[in-house]
Amino acid sequence: MNSMIKVLVTEKMLELAKKKAKEMGVLKKSIEKGQGNIAGFVGEFIANEVLESTIKNTYHYDIVTYDGVTIDVKTKRCTSAPKPSYDCSVSDYNPDQQCDYYCFVRVLDDYSCGWFLGVYKQKDYIREAKKMYKGEIDPSNNFVVKSDCYNMPINKLRDQWEVLI
């Protein structure tokens, strides 16, 4: 069981996230057509702060810990504080990323704060998460799935200490 960590988003984090999102533009296969880029970068800053790591932004991972553990950050925007039963998702078009861990973050739509939700070993996540298909309705929350993905509840994630030890 993990413990979520709330992190306040600073003006500097948001300013830099907006700048990086503009430079990035719209990525191919973007579910939100580039609209999630700011939140994605804010999520990286939150994860980086909690994990005391270094941002690298490669295709396969976003951050690296002091001892070389590679982590790809998966961020979702939200309208309220996340609950342990809420799902984290990894899109099916990139399950072969070469990273050691996935890290999951939620960011409020107004970018005032976010939550570091936890981590999961990449190879285990893909094997143990629930496969969902575009258009399918998730019976746990009635959400219509936007693209094929792998879902796992927040309460199944691990603490950040798993990658720091």
MARMAR-556937 format. One record per atom (N, C-alpha, C, O): residue in one letter; x, y, z; atom name. Coordinates in Angstrom, 2 decimals. Each point is the difference from the previous one (the first is absolute). Layout:
> rest,X,Y,Z,atom
> A,X,Y,Z,CA
...
! end
This chain:
> rest,X,Y,Z,atom
> M,0.85,-1.20,0.00,N
> M,-0.85,1.20,0.00,CA
> M,0.88,1.24,0.00,C
> M,1.03,0.05,0.67,O
> N,-1.45,0.93,-1.42,N
> N,0.79,1.21,-0.10,CA
> N,-0.65,1.15,0.76,C
> N,-1.15,-0.10,0.43,O
> S,1.88,1.17,-0.27,N
> S,-0.56,1.22,0.58,CA
> S,0.20,1.13,-0.99,C
> S,1.13,0.27,-0.42,O
> M,-2.22,0.39,0.05,N
> M,0.06,1.10,-0.96,CA
> M,0.67,1.20,0.66,C
> M,-0.16,0.24,1.20,O
> I,0.91,0.51,-1.99,N
> I,0.70,1.18,0.50,CA
> I,-0.51,1.22,-0.77,C
> I,0.15,0.07,-1.22,O
> K,-0.74,0.89,1.94,N
> K,-0.49,1.22,-0.63,CA
> K,1.17,0.98,-0.16,C
> K,0.78,0.20,0.93,O
> V,-0.69,0.40,-2.12,N
> V,1.08,0.95,-0.30,CA
> V,-0.63,1.26,-0.58,C
> V,-0.80,-0.07,-0.94,O
> L,1.15,1.23,1.49,N
> L,-0.48,1.26,-0.55,CA
> L,0.78,0.31,-1.27,C
> L,1.21,-0.18,-0.06,O
> V,-1.92,0.66,-0.96,N
> V,0.63,0.37,-1.26,CA
> V,0.43,1.46,0.12,C
> V,-0.83,0.88,0.25,O
> T,2.10,-0.62,-0.44,N
> T,0.52,1.36,0.11,CA
> T,-0.20,0.74,-1.34,C
> T,-0.21,-0.63,-1.04,O
> E,0.29,1.96,1.09,N
> E,-0.10,0.79,-1.24,CA
> E,1.12,-0.38,-0.96,C
> E,-0.20,-0.06,-1.21,O
> K,1.39,-0.19,1.76,N
> K,1.14,-0.37,-0.83,CA
> K,-0.25,-1.33,-0.71,C
> K,0.31,-0.14,-1.19,O
> M,-0.88,-0.85,1.91,N
> M,-0.32,-1.30,-0.61,CA
> M,-0.98,0.19,-1.16,C
> M,0.20,-0.54,-1.09,O
> L,-1.25,1.31,1.33,N
> L,-1.04,0.20,-1.01,CA
> L,0.54,0.77,-1.20,C
> L,-0.30,-0.34,-1.15,O
> E,1.07,1.36,1.40,N
> E,0.59,0.80,-1.07,CA
> E,0.90,-0.86,-0.89,C
> E,-0.08,0.06,-1.23,O
> L,0.93,-0.86,1.86,N
> L,0.89,-0.88,-0.76,CA
> L,-0.78,-1.09,-0.73,C
> L,0.35,-0.36,-1.13,O
> A,-1.41,-0.18,1.74,N
> A,-0.82,-1.02,-0.64,CA
> A,-0.67,0.56,-1.25,C
> A,-0.06,-0.67,-1.03,O
> K,-0.45,1.90,1.11,N
> K,-0.63,0.63,-1.17,CA
> K,1.01,0.20,-1.12,C
> K,-0.30,-0.23,-1.17,O
> K,1.50,0.67,1.53,N
> K,1.06,0.21,-1.00,CA
> K,0.37,-1.32,-0.68,C
> K,0.10,-0.06,-1.22,O
> K,0.10,-1.00,2.02,N
> K,0.37,-1.30,-0.56,CA
> K,-1.12,-0.59,-0.86,C
> K,0.26,-0.63,-1.02,O
> A,-1.52,0.84,1.44,N
> A,-1.15,-0.51,-0.75,CA
> A,-0.09,0.68,-1.36,C
> A,-0.30,-0.64,-1.00,O
> K,0.56,1.93,0.97,N
> K,-0.04,0.75,-1.26,CA
> K,1.10,-0.48,-0.93,C
> K,-0.23,-0.19,-1.20,O
> E,1.43,-0.02,1.74,N
> E,1.12,-0.50,-0.80,CA
> E,-0.29,-1.39,-0.56,C
> E,0.40,-0.31,-1.13,O
> M,-1.08,-0.52,1.90,N
> M,-0.28,-1.38,-0.40,CA
> M,-1.04,-0.07,-1.11,C
> M,0.14,-0.80,-0.93,O
> G,-1.16,1.63,1.01,N
> G,-1.07,-0.06,-0.99,CA
> G,-0.85,-1.25,0.21,C
> G,0.00,-0.57,1.09,O
> V,-0.73,0.15,-2.11,N
> V,-0.88,-1.16,0.09,CA
> V,0.74,-1.24,-0.46,C
> V,0.48,-0.07,-1.13,O
> L,-0.39,-0.92,2.01,N
> L,0.67,-1.26,-0.34,CA
> L,-0.92,-0.90,-0.81,C
> L,-1.22,0.05,0.14,O
> K,1.82,-0.87,-0.98,N
> K,-0.76,-1.00,-0.75,CA
> K,-0.66,-0.94,1.01,C
> K,0.62,-0.38,0.99,O
> K,-1.85,0.00,-1.24,N
> K,-0.80,-0.90,0.85,CA
> K,-0.41,0.64,1.32,C
> K,-0.40,-0.71,0.92,O
> S,0.49,2.02,-0.79,N
> S,-0.40,0.68,1.23,CA
> S,-1.50,-0.16,0.20,C
> S,-0.79,0.39,-0.86,O
> I,0.39,-0.96,1.99,N
> I,-1.41,-0.23,0.30,CA
> I,-0.74,1.33,0.12,C
> I,-1.15,0.12,-0.43,O
> E,1.81,0.88,1.00,N
> E,-0.64,1.29,0.23,CA
> E,0.47,1.08,-0.98,C
> E,-0.19,1.19,0.24,O
> K,0.81,-1.61,-1.35,N
> K,0.46,0.92,-1.05,CA
> K,0.85,1.14,0.56,C
> K,-0.14,1.16,-0.41,O
> G,1.02,-1.48,1.35,N
> G,0.92,0.98,0.56,CA
> G,-0.52,0.73,1.22,C
> G,0.77,0.70,0.66,O
> Q,-2.05,-0.85,-0.34,N
> Q,-0.57,0.74,1.13,CA
> Q,0.52,-0.49,1.35,C
> Q,-0.07,0.73,0.99,O
> G,0.58,-1.93,-0.93,N
> G,0.51,-0.53,1.27,CA
> G,1.48,0.27,0.22,C
> G,0.55,-0.41,1.03,O
> N,0.12,1.08,-1.96,N
> N,1.44,0.22,0.11,CA
> N,0.40,0.81,1.23,C
> N,0.97,-0.35,0.67,O
> I,-1.70,1.42,-0.37,N
> I,0.34,0.82,1.17,CA
> I,-0.11,-0.86,1.26,C
> I,0.91,-0.01,0.83,O
> A,-2.02,-0.71,-0.69,N
> A,-0.18,-0.86,1.16,CA
> A,1.10,-1.06,0.06,C
> A,0.49,-0.33,1.08,O
> G,-0.11,-0.21,-2.23,N
> G,1.06,-1.01,-0.04,CA
> G,1.32,0.53,0.54,C
> G,0.68,-0.69,0.76,O
> F,-0.33,1.89,-1.16,N
> F,1.25,0.58,0.50,CA
> F,-0.10,0.36,1.48,C
> F,0.96,-0.17,0.75,O
> V,-2.12,0.68,-0.32,N
> V,-0.19,0.27,1.43,CA
> V,0.13,-1.31,0.78,C
> V,0.60,-0.02,1.08,O
> G,-1.16,-1.06,-1.62,N
> G,0.12,-1.31,0.64,CA
> G,1.45,-0.44,0.14,C
> G,0.38,-0.58,1.02,O
> E,0.42,0.85,-2.04,N
> E,1.43,-0.34,0.06,CA
> E,0.69,0.79,1.11,C
> E,0.82,-0.54,0.74,O
> F,-1.16,1.82,-0.63,N
> F,0.62,0.83,1.05,CA
> F,-0.39,-0.50,1.39,C
> F,0.83,-0.02,0.91,O
> I,-2.08,-0.40,-0.76,N
> I,-0.46,-0.54,1.29,CA
> I,0.75,-1.28,0.33,C
> I,0.52,-0.16,1.11,O
> A,-0.45,-0.76,-2.08,N
> A,0.71,-1.26,0.22,CA
> A,1.48,0.25,0.29,C
> A,0.58,-0.63,0.88,O
> N,0.00,1.55,-1.61,N
> N,1.41,0.33,0.18,CA
> N,0.26,0.52,1.41,C
> N,1.01,-0.34,0.62,O
> E,-1.91,1.17,-0.12,N
> E,0.14,0.54,1.35,CA
> E,-0.09,-1.10,1.06,C
> E,0.81,-0.04,0.92,O
> V,-1.79,-0.84,-1.06,N
> V,-0.18,-1.08,0.97,CA
> V,1.15,-1.00,-0.05,C
> V,0.49,-0.45,1.03,O
> L,-0.06,0.10,-2.24,N
> L,1.03,-1.02,-0.16,CA
> L,1.42,0.55,0.05,C
> L,0.97,-0.76,-0.02,O
> E,-0.85,2.08,0.09,N
> E,1.33,0.64,0.03,CA
> E,0.88,-0.56,-1.11,C
> E,1.10,-0.50,0.24,O
> S,-1.61,0.61,-1.45,N
> S,0.66,-0.60,-1.16,CA
> S,0.41,1.10,-0.99,C
> S,0.04,1.18,0.33,O
> T,0.26,-1.61,-1.56,N
> T,0.39,0.92,-1.06,CA
> T,-0.92,-0.20,-1.19,C
> T,-0.22,-1.13,-0.43,O
> I,-0.32,2.22,-0.11,N
> I,-0.87,-0.10,-1.17,CA
> I,0.87,-0.21,-1.24,C
> I,0.97,0.73,-0.23,O
> K,-1.34,-1.73,-0.58,N
> K,0.76,-0.33,-1.21,CA
> K,-0.82,0.11,-1.28,C
> K,0.55,0.32,-1.05,O
> N,-1.86,-0.56,1.11,N
> N,-0.91,0.09,-1.15,CA
> N,0.48,-0.74,-1.24,C
> N,0.24,0.62,-1.03,O
> T,-0.12,-1.92,1.12,N
> T,0.29,-0.82,-1.18,CA
> T,-1.31,-0.65,-0.45,C
> T,-1.02,0.14,0.67,O
> Y,1.04,-0.83,-1.78,N
> Y,-1.20,-0.70,-0.46,CA
> Y,-0.42,-1.07,1.01,C
> Y,-1.19,-0.21,0.22,O
> H,2.14,-0.44,0.39,N
> H,-0.29,-1.13,0.87,CA
> H,-0.22,0.35,1.46,C
> H,-0.68,-0.74,0.71,O
> Y,1.22,1.84,-0.24,N
> Y,-0.19,0.38,1.41,CA
> Y,0.17,1.51,0.16,C
> Y,0.59,0.68,-0.84,O
> D,-1.12,-0.18,1.97,N
> D,0.02,1.44,0.26,CA
> D,1.03,0.41,1.03,C
> D,0.61,1.07,-0.11,O
> I,-0.40,-1.91,1.11,N
> I,0.94,0.35,1.07,CA
> I,0.89,-1.18,0.36,C
> I,-0.32,-1.15,-0.27,O
> V,1.45,1.48,0.90,N
> V,0.97,-1.01,0.44,CA
> V,0.37,0.32,1.44,C
> V,0.29,1.15,0.34,O
> T,-0.30,-2.18,0.52,N
> T,0.39,0.20,1.39,CA
> T,1.52,0.09,0.11,C
> T,0.72,-0.27,-0.96,O
> Y,-0.26,0.66,2.13,N
> Y,1.45,0.17,0.21,CA
> Y,0.79,-1.28,-0.26,C
> Y,1.19,0.05,-0.31,O
> D,-1.86,-1.21,0.45,N
> D,0.71,-1.26,-0.23,CA
> D,-0.36,-0.65,-1.35,C
> D,0.24,-1.19,-0.19,O
> G,-0.80,1.98,-0.74,N
> G,-0.21,-0.48,-1.36,CA
> G,-1.30,-0.70,-0.30,C
> G,-0.14,-0.57,-1.09,O
> V,-0.83,0.58,1.99,N
> V,-1.30,-0.61,-0.26,CA
> V,-0.78,0.94,-0.94,C
> V,-0.14,1.19,0.28,O
> T,-0.37,-1.74,-1.38,N
> T,-0.74,0.80,-0.98,CA
> T,-1.50,-0.10,0.26,C
> T,-0.53,-1.07,0.27,O
> I,-0.14,2.23,-0.37,N
> I,-1.42,0.07,0.35,CA
> I,-0.75,0.81,-1.05,C
> I,0.41,1.10,-0.35,O
> D,-1.52,-1.66,-0.15,N
> D,-0.87,0.76,-0.88,CA
> D,-1.19,0.46,0.82,C
> D,-0.65,-0.80,0.66,O
> V,0.36,2.08,-0.72,N
> V,-1.07,0.61,0.79,CA
> V,-1.29,0.02,-0.81,C
> V,-0.02,0.47,-1.14,O
> K,-1.05,-0.97,1.72,N
> K,-1.33,-0.02,-0.62,CA
> K,-0.89,0.93,0.81,C
> K,-0.24,-0.24,1.18,O
> T,-0.26,1.29,-1.83,N
> T,-0.77,1.02,0.70,CA
> T,-1.42,0.08,-0.55,C
> T,-0.22,-0.08,-1.20,O
> K,-0.74,0.25,2.11,N
> K,-1.39,0.27,-0.37,CA
> K,-0.42,1.30,0.66,C
> K,0.38,0.29,1.14,O
> R,-1.18,0.48,-1.86,N
> R,-0.62,1.19,0.60,CA
> R,-1.24,-0.44,0.77,C
> R,-0.62,-1.01,-0.33,O
> C,0.27,1.78,1.36,N
> C,-1.16,-0.36,0.80,CA
> C,-0.68,1.26,0.53,C
> C,0.55,1.09,-0.07,O
> T,-1.75,-1.27,0.61,N
> T,-0.76,1.13,0.55,CA
> T,-0.08,-0.04,1.52,C
> T,-0.51,0.93,0.62,O
> S,1.01,-2.00,-0.03,N
> S,-0.02,-0.13,1.46,CA
> S,1.13,-0.93,0.44,C
> S,0.65,-0.64,-0.82,O
> A,-0.46,0.57,2.12,N
> A,1.03,-0.89,0.54,CA
> A,-0.30,-1.45,-0.40,C
> A,-1.15,-0.43,0.07,O
> P,2.18,-0.31,-0.48,N
> P,-0.23,-1.39,-0.40,CA
> P,-0.33,-0.89,1.20,C
> P,0.42,0.27,1.13,O
> K,-1.17,-1.31,-1.40,N
> K,-0.33,-1.00,1.02,CA
> K,0.77,-1.28,-0.32,C
> K,0.33,-0.25,-1.16,O
> P,-0.05,-0.55,2.18,N
> P,0.79,-1.23,-0.21,CA
> P,-0.58,-0.96,-1.04,C
> P,0.73,-0.80,-0.59,O
> S,-2.04,0.87,0.37,N
> S,-0.63,-0.91,-0.96,CA
> S,0.08,0.49,-1.44,C
> S,-0.30,-0.75,-0.92,O
> Y,0.71,2.02,0.71,N
> Y,0.11,0.54,-1.36,CA
> Y,1.09,-0.74,-0.77,C
> Y,0.96,-0.50,0.59,O
> D,-1.14,0.44,-1.91,N
> D,0.96,-0.72,-0.84,CA
> D,1.13,0.89,-0.51,C
> D,-0.17,1.20,-0.23,O
> C,1.32,-1.84,0.06,N
> C,1.13,0.56,-0.73,CA
> C,0.01,-0.72,-1.34,C
> C,-0.44,-1.15,-0.09,O
> S,0.95,1.81,-0.95,N
> S,-0.04,-0.61,-1.32,CA
> S,1.32,0.16,-0.74,C
> S,0.72,0.98,0.16,O
> V,-0.44,-1.99,-0.97,N
> V,1.12,0.05,-0.95,CA
> V,-0.60,-0.36,-1.35,C
> V,-0.60,-1.06,-0.16,O
> S,0.76,1.94,-0.82,N
> S,-0.54,-0.22,-1.33,CA
> S,0.65,-1.23,-0.63,C
> S,1.18,-0.28,0.22,O
> D,-1.96,-0.44,-1.01,N
> D,0.49,-1.23,-0.64,CA
> D,1.03,0.26,-1.09,C
> D,0.73,-0.92,-0.37,O
> Y,-0.65,2.14,-0.15,N
> Y,0.96,0.22,-1.08,CA
> Y,1.43,0.12,0.49,C
> Y,0.92,0.06,-0.82,O
> N,-0.71,-0.04,2.13,N
> N,1.38,0.05,0.48,CA
> N,0.31,-0.96,1.16,C
> N,0.71,0.39,0.92,O
> P,-1.23,-1.62,-0.94,N
> P,0.30,-0.92,1.10,CA
> P,1.42,-0.56,-0.05,C
> P,0.44,-0.68,0.93,O
> D,0.28,0.95,-2.02,N
> D,1.35,-0.53,-0.14,CA
> D,1.06,1.05,0.33,C
> D,1.17,-0.15,-0.38,O
> Q,-1.57,1.19,1.07,N
> Q,0.99,0.99,0.40,CA
> Q,1.10,-0.67,0.80,C
> Q,-0.26,-0.91,0.79,O
> Q,1.47,1.37,-0.99,N
> Q,1.13,-0.56,0.71,CA
> Q,0.31,0.87,1.21,C
> Q,0.91,0.83,0.00,O
> C,-1.71,-1.05,1.04,N
> C,0.21,0.68,1.27,CA
> C,-0.13,-1.04,1.10,C
> C,-0.57,-1.07,-0.20,O
> D,1.11,1.40,1.36,N
> D,-0.08,-0.93,1.12,CA
> D,-1.35,0.07,0.70,C
> D,-0.55,-1.02,0.42,O
> Y,0.01,2.23,-0.28,N
> Y,-1.25,0.22,0.72,CA
> Y,-0.90,0.96,-0.73,C
> Y,0.46,0.84,-0.78,O
> Y,-1.75,-0.97,1.04,N
> Y,-0.96,1.05,-0.31,CA
> Y,-0.28,0.71,1.31,C
> Y,-0.05,-0.62,1.06,O
> C,-0.12,1.91,-1.14,N
> C,-0.37,0.83,1.14,CA
> C,-1.31,0.68,-0.39,C
> C,-0.15,0.45,-1.13,O
> F,-0.80,-0.37,2.06,N
> F,-1.31,0.56,-0.32,CA
> F,-0.26,1.25,0.83,C
> F,0.26,0.04,1.20,O
> V,-0.79,0.98,-1.89,N
> V,-0.25,1.30,0.61,CA
> V,-1.37,0.49,-0.46,C
> V,-0.40,-0.26,-1.13,O
> R,-0.31,0.95,2.00,N
> R,-1.23,0.72,-0.36,CA
> R,0.25,1.47,0.25,C
> R,0.65,0.37,0.97,O
> V,-1.16,0.49,-1.88,N
> V,0.16,1.44,0.11,CA
> V,-1.38,0.65,-0.12,C
> V,-0.77,-0.31,-0.91,O
> L,0.45,1.22,1.83,N
> L,-1.27,0.71,-0.08,CA
> L,-0.06,0.83,-1.28,C
> L,1.02,0.53,-0.45,O
> D,-2.21,-0.42,-0.12,N
> D,-0.20,0.77,-1.23,CA
> D,0.47,1.45,0.10,C
> D,0.42,0.58,-1.00,O
> D,-0.47,-0.01,2.21,N
> D,0.45,1.40,0.16,CA
> D,1.50,0.10,0.27,C
> D,0.52,1.10,0.19,O
> Y,0.16,-2.23,-0.17,N
> Y,1.45,-0.09,0.21,CA
> Y,0.45,0.57,1.35,C
> Y,1.14,0.44,0.12,O
> S,-2.01,-0.44,0.87,N
> S,0.40,0.49,1.32,CA
> S,0.79,-1.04,0.78,C
> S,0.87,0.34,0.80,O
> C,-1.17,-1.61,-1.04,N
> C,0.72,-1.07,0.69,CA
> C,-0.15,-1.31,-0.76,C
> C,-0.76,-0.10,-0.96,O
> G,1.49,-0.88,1.42,N
> G,-0.08,-1.33,-0.58,CA
> G,0.34,-1.04,1.05,C
> G,0.39,0.34,1.12,O
> W,-0.54,-1.58,-1.48,N
> W,0.28,-1.10,0.92,CA
> W,0.93,-1.02,-0.65,C
> W,-0.26,-0.49,-1.10,O
> F,1.32,0.18,1.79,N
> F,0.86,-1.11,-0.37,CA
> F,-0.72,-1.22,0.53,C
> F,-0.18,-0.14,1.22,O
> L,-0.25,-0.77,-2.11,N
> L,-0.84,-1.12,0.40,CA
> L,0.78,-1.26,0.34,C
> L,-0.43,-0.79,0.85,O
> G,1.56,0.59,-1.49,N
> G,0.79,-1.19,0.25,CA
> G,0.69,-0.49,-1.26,C
> G,-0.07,0.64,-1.04,O
> V,0.73,-1.77,1.16,N
> V,0.79,-0.57,-1.09,CA
> V,-0.36,-1.47,-0.18,C
> V,-0.61,-0.61,0.87,O
> Y,1.01,0.05,-2.02,N
> Y,-0.17,-1.43,-0.25,CA
> Y,1.05,-0.40,-1.02,C
> Y,0.25,0.73,-0.96,O
> K,0.36,-1.89,1.16,N
> K,0.98,-0.48,-0.98,CA
> K,-0.68,-0.14,-1.35,C
> K,-1.08,-0.57,-0.11,O
> Q,1.73,1.09,-0.92,N
> Q,-0.59,0.03,-1.34,CA
> Q,-0.42,-1.39,-0.47,C
> Q,-1.13,-0.19,-0.44,O
> K,2.05,-0.77,0.51,N
> K,-0.32,-1.34,-0.53,CA
> K,-1.13,-0.67,0.79,C
> K,-0.79,-0.75,-0.58,O
> D,0.72,1.01,1.88,N
> D,-1.07,-0.58,0.82,CA
> D,-1.33,0.70,-0.25,C
> D,-1.05,-0.64,0.00,O
> Y,1.09,1.96,-0.22,N
> Y,-1.23,0.75,-0.22,CA
> Y,-0.75,-0.53,-1.22,C
> Y,-1.20,-0.27,0.08,O
> I,1.89,0.13,-1.19,N
> I,-0.64,-0.45,-1.23,CA
> I,-0.59,-1.40,0.19,C
> I,-1.06,-0.30,-0.55,O
> R,1.72,-0.54,1.29,N
> R,-0.48,-1.37,0.24,CA
> R,-1.17,-0.04,0.98,C
> R,-0.91,-0.82,-0.15,O
> E,0.90,1.70,1.15,N
> E,-0.97,-0.08,1.09,CA
> E,-1.18,0.97,-0.12,C
> E,-1.02,-0.19,0.67,O
> A,1.13,1.21,-1.51,N
> A,-1.08,0.98,-0.14,CA
> A,-1.14,-0.58,-0.84,C
> A,0.17,-1.00,-0.70,O
> K,-1.31,1.64,0.80,N
> K,-1.18,-0.43,-0.76,CA
> K,0.03,0.63,-1.39,C
> K,0.08,1.22,-0.12,O
> K,-0.16,-2.04,-0.91,N
> K,0.00,0.49,-1.38,CA
> K,-1.40,0.53,-0.32,C
> K,-1.00,-0.68,0.23,O
> M,0.95,1.91,-0.75,N
> M,-1.27,0.63,-0.38,CA
> M,0.11,0.42,-1.47,C
> M,1.09,0.30,-0.49,O
> Y,-2.22,-0.29,-0.21,N
> Y,-0.01,0.31,-1.42,CA
> Y,-0.81,1.26,-0.30,C
> Y,-1.01,0.27,0.66,O
> K,1.46,0.50,-1.64,N
> K,-0.67,1.24,-0.39,CA
> K,-1.49,-0.23,-0.20,C
> K,-0.41,-0.95,-0.67,O
> G,-0.40,1.83,1.28,N
> G,-1.45,-0.11,-0.11,CA
> G,-0.64,-0.86,1.08,C
> G,-1.20,0.09,0.23,O
> E,2.00,-0.91,0.43,N
> E,-0.50,-0.86,1.07,CA
> E,-0.36,0.86,1.21,C
> E,0.64,1.02,0.27,O
> I,-1.66,-1.42,0.46,N
> I,-0.38,0.72,1.22,CA
> I,0.58,-0.74,1.19,C
> I,-0.26,-1.18,0.20,O
> D,1.07,1.90,0.59,N
> D,0.62,-0.58,1.19,CA
> D,-1.10,-0.16,1.05,C
> D,-0.55,1.00,0.46,O
> P,0.22,-2.24,-0.06,N
> P,-1.09,-0.23,0.95,CA
> P,0.28,0.58,1.41,C
> P,-0.93,0.20,0.78,O
> S,2.18,0.06,-0.47,N
> S,0.31,0.51,1.34,CA
> S,-0.34,1.49,0.16,C
> S,-0.18,0.48,1.11,O
> N,0.09,0.25,-2.26,N
> N,-0.25,1.45,0.11,CA
> N,-0.85,0.57,-1.15,C
> N,-0.21,1.21,-0.07,O
> N,-0.28,-2.08,-0.82,N
> N,-0.81,0.38,-1.15,CA
> N,0.71,0.94,-0.98,C
> N,-0.66,0.70,-0.78,O
> F,1.98,-0.67,0.81,N
> F,0.78,0.82,-0.93,CA
> F,0.11,-0.71,-1.34,C
> F,0.27,-1.20,-0.05,O
> V,-0.49,1.95,-1.04,N
> V,0.17,-0.55,-1.34,CA
> V,1.47,0.15,-0.36,C
> V,0.51,1.12,-0.06,O
> V,0.16,-2.22,-0.18,N
> V,1.44,-0.03,-0.26,CA
> V,0.31,0.69,-1.33,C
> V,-0.59,-0.33,-1.03,O
> K,1.53,1.31,1.06,N
> K,0.33,0.82,-1.17,CA
> K,0.96,-0.69,-0.97,C
> K,0.00,0.30,-1.19,O
> S,0.82,-1.21,1.70,N
> S,0.90,-0.77,-0.85,CA
> S,0.36,-1.28,0.73,C
> S,-0.13,-0.08,1.22,O
> D,0.59,-0.93,-1.95,N
> D,0.40,-1.25,0.64,CA
> D,1.04,0.31,1.06,C
> D,0.93,0.77,-0.24,O
> C,-1.09,-1.37,1.42,N
> C,0.92,0.32,1.10,CA
> C,0.03,-1.12,1.03,C
> C,-0.76,-0.97,-0.07,O
> Y,1.65,1.15,1.02,N
> Y,0.12,-0.90,1.14,CA
> Y,-0.32,0.83,1.24,C
> Y,0.64,1.03,0.25,O
> N,-1.61,-1.47,0.54,N
> N,-0.43,0.73,1.20,CA
> N,0.31,-0.76,1.28,C
> N,-0.04,-1.23,0.04,O
> M,0.35,1.99,1.00,N
> M,0.25,-0.57,1.32,CA
> M,-0.43,1.04,1.04,C
> M,0.29,1.19,-0.16,O
> P,-0.98,-1.63,1.23,N
> P,-0.40,0.95,1.04,CA
> P,1.21,0.57,0.75,C
> P,1.01,-0.67,0.18,O
> I,-1.15,1.92,0.24,N
> I,1.06,0.66,0.75,CA
> I,0.44,-0.82,1.20,C
> I,1.19,-0.07,0.32,O
> N,-2.14,-0.56,0.35,N
> N,0.35,-0.75,1.23,CA
> N,0.85,-1.24,-0.25,C
> N,0.43,-0.65,0.96,O
> K,-0.17,0.32,-2.21,N
> K,0.90,-1.13,-0.32,CA
> K,1.43,0.47,-0.27,C
> K,0.91,-0.82,-0.10,O
> L,-0.71,2.14,-0.01,N
> L,1.33,0.53,-0.28,CA
> L,0.90,-0.14,1.22,C
> L,-0.46,-0.28,1.10,O
> R,1.75,0.48,-1.31,N
> R,1.00,-0.09,1.07,CA
> R,0.46,1.39,0.41,C
> R,-0.14,0.96,-0.77,O
> D,0.68,-0.84,1.96,N
> D,0.58,1.26,0.47,CA
> D,1.22,0.37,-0.83,C
> D,0.63,-0.86,-0.63,O
> Q,-0.30,2.13,0.64,N
> Q,1.18,0.48,-0.70,CA
> Q,1.26,-0.64,0.55,C
> Q,1.01,-0.08,-0.70,O
> W,-1.05,-0.39,1.93,N
> W,1.21,-0.58,0.61,CA
> W,0.47,-1.25,-0.73,C
> W,1.17,-0.37,0.08,O
> E,-2.08,-0.29,-0.81,N
> E,0.40,-1.20,-0.73,CA
> E,1.12,0.31,-0.99,C
> E,0.89,-0.83,-0.20,O
> V,-0.92,2.00,-0.42,N
> V,1.03,0.33,-0.98,CA
> V,1.18,0.75,0.62,C
> V,1.03,0.18,-0.64,O
> L,-1.20,0.26,1.86,N
> L,1.07,0.78,0.64,CA
> L,0.94,-0.84,0.85,C
> L,1.07,0.47,0.40,O
> I,-1.46,-1.71,-0.12,N
> I,0.82,-0.85,0.88,CA
> I,1.06,-0.70,-0.82,C
> I,0.80,-0.77,0.55,O
! end
